[in-house]
Amino acid sequence: QCDEIDENFNNNILFEDEDENEESQELTKCAEPDNAQGPTEFDQVVQQLFEEEEQLLSLHMQNIQRNAEYITEENLLLESVQSEDVDVDAYALRLAEILQDKTEMIQAVRGRLEPFRELLRKEEELSKKY
């Protein structure tokens, strides 16, 4: 049963809040010996994993929403530059700003993704011990 719970945990990144709490409790029960005194290393990693997942998903969603706004703005920029009465310097400046912001957004997600992936690896290693 614990292997099945662990596999479900790793395969389902998006959880409803209730499902997430239930999943966390089941994973913790599988990792704890009957006479456990306080949280185990596995408990701590699972808790960190849920926290990192929540932050990563939130940041990713914010980036998706911001990118959707940029797509609209970039379409308007392209339309404006194709017309005869346009300030090409303003177009180039705004495009550079958008690209810089997109680069920073990608870097922020990558910065959250790597610690999350490391916790997934650690959780997998610890789950094999139990």
C-alpha positions in Angstrom: 0.0 0.0 0.0 2.8 2.4 0.8 4.4 1.9 -2.6 1.1 2.6 -4.3 0.7 5.8 -2.2 4.2 6.9 -3.0 3.7 6.3 -6.7 0.4 8.2 -6.7 2.2 11.1 -5.0 5.0 11.3 -7.6 2.6 10.9 -10.5 0.1 13.6 -9.4 1.6 17.0 -9.1 -1.7 18.9 -8.8 -3.8 18.0 -5.7 -6.9 19.4 -4.3 -6.2 20.8 -0.8 -8.1 18.0 0.9 -6.5 15.3 -1.3 -3.1 16.8 -0.6 -3.5 16.7 3.2 -4.9 13.1 3.0 -2.0 12.0 0.8 0.5 13.6 3.1 -0.9 11.9 6.1 -0.9 8.5 4.4 2.7 9.0 3.2 3.7 10.0 6.8 2.0 6.9 8.3 3.8 4.6 5.9 7.2 6.2 6.9 6.7 6.2 10.7 7.6 3.2 12.8 4.9 2.3 15.4 6.9 3.9 18.2 8.0 7.1 16.4 8.9 10.1 18.6 8.2 13.2 16.5 8.7 13.8 12.8 11.1 11.6 10.9 13.4 12.8 8.1 10.9 11.5 5.7 8.1 13.5 7.3 10.1 16.6 7.1 11.0 16.0 3.4 7.3 15.3 2.5 6.2 18.5 4.3 8.9 20.5 2.5 7.9 18.9 -0.8 4.3 20.0 -0.4 5.4 23.5 0.5 7.7 23.8 -2.5 5.1 22.3 -4.8 2.6 24.9 -3.7 5.1 27.8 -4.3 6.2 26.4 -7.6 2.6 25.9 -8.9 1.6 29.4 -7.8 4.7 31.0 -9.5 4.1 28.9 -12.6 0.4 30.0 -12.8 1.4 33.7 -12.3 3.9 33.3 -15.2 1.3 31.8 -17.4 -1.1 34.6 -16.7 1.6 37.2 -17.3 2.7 35.6 -20.5 -1.0 35.7 -21.8 -1.0 39.4 -21.1 2.3 39.8 -23.0 0.9 37.9 -26.0 -1.9 40.4 -26.3 0.5 43.3 -25.9 3.0 41.9 -28.4 0.3 41.4 -31.0 -0.6 45.1 -30.5 3.0 46.0 -30.8 3.4 44.1 -34.1 0.2 45.6 -35.5 1.5 49.1 -34.6 4.9 48.6 -36.1 3.4 47.5 -39.3 1.4 50.7 -39.6 3.0 53.8 -41.2 2.6 56.1 -38.2 4.7 54.3 -35.6 7.7 55.1 -33.4 10.1 52.2 -34.1 12.3 53.2 -31.2 9.3 52.9 -28.8 8.5 49.5 -30.3 12.1 48.2 -29.9 12.3 49.6 -26.3 9.0 47.9 -25.2 9.9 44.6 -26.9 13.3 44.6 -25.0 11.4 45.2 -21.7 9.0 42.4 -22.4 11.8 40.0 -23.3 13.8 40.9 -20.2 10.7 40.4 -18.0 10.0 37.0 -19.6 13.6 36.0 -19.1 13.4 36.9 -15.4 10.1 35.0 -15.1 11.7 31.9 -16.6 14.7 32.2 -14.3 12.4 32.5 -11.2 10.5 29.3 -12.2 13.8 27.4 -12.8 15.0 28.7 -9.4 11.9 27.0 -7.8 12.0 24.0 -9.9 15.4 22.7 -9.1 14.9 22.6 -5.3 11.6 20.9 -5.9 13.1 18.2 -8.1 15.9 17.7 -5.5 13.2 17.1 -2.8 11.4 14.7 -5.1 14.6 12.7 -5.5 15.2 12.8 -1.7 11.6 11.7 -1.0 12.1 8.8 -3.5 15.3 7.7 -1.8 13.8 7.9 1.7 10.6 6.1 0.6 12.7 3.1 -0.4 14.0 2.8 3.1 10.6 2.2 4.5 
